[in-house]
Amino acid sequence: MEQKSKSVALVLLFCLCLSWHTTEAQHTWQEAFKVLGISWNPNGTLNREIQIPMVDPTPYDEDTTPAPTALSQDIYLSPRSKAYIRLYIPLNPPKNKKLPLIIYLHGGDFVLFSASTVIFHNFCNDTASQFPAVVASVEYRLAPENRLPAAYDDALNGIF
């Protein structure tokens, strides 16, 4: 009985795999841009309609609310590409202990957002303070303004 159920499962999986290729969706780049909240202007520039707040680095401890749990500083990698690393260190690192390095590439599929987007800044800030660790968040050029592999090159430049 068990052998029969395995055979049925394999046949169903095989049929699913065969039907996968027969249902191709035809979409245009205009539809993709609409879903991503990107509008193409007649002069060739782009507008990103999804606006998430950006924050500046916190290079020193100041009396702000909420108080930073880590310090951060932007370090530019290349003046040509404008890529940079936002480096985070815990506000109170442990004494006489080496900290691990975490290299972080922000979300957005190389199309949206930035290392200075508030959600990624706060995540790296919290990661640096909670582990504790040094966090290097890489800012890279976005597509489609910059053709791939520009984002990959910037990410690798930040790592090496």
Stockholm file with secondary structure:
# STOCKHOLM 1.0

chainA/1-160         MEQKSKSVALVLLFCLCLSWHTTEAQHTWQEAFKVLGISWNPNGTLNREIQIPMVDPTPYDEDTTPAPTALSQDIYLSPRSKAYIRLYIPLNPPKNKKLPLIIYLHGGDFVLFSASTVIFHNFCNDTASQFPAVVASVEYRLAPENRLPAAYDDALNGIF
#=GR chainA/1-160 SS CHHHHHHHHHHHHHHHHHHHTTCCCCCCHHHHHHHHTEEECTTSCEEECCCCCBCCCCCSCCSCSSCCSEEEEEEEEETTTTEEEEEEEESSCCTTCCCCEEEEECSSTTTSCCTTBHHHHHHHHHHHHHTTCEEEEEECCCTTTSCTTHHHHHHHHHHC
#=GC SS_cons         CHHHHHHHHHHHHHHHHHHHTTCCCCCCHHHHHHHHTEEECTTSCEEECCCCCBCCCCCSCCSCSSCCSEEEEEEEEETTTTEEEEEEEESSCCTTCCCCEEEEECSSTTTSCCTTBHHHHHHHHHHHHHTTCEEEEEECCCTTTSCTTHHHHHHHHHHC
//
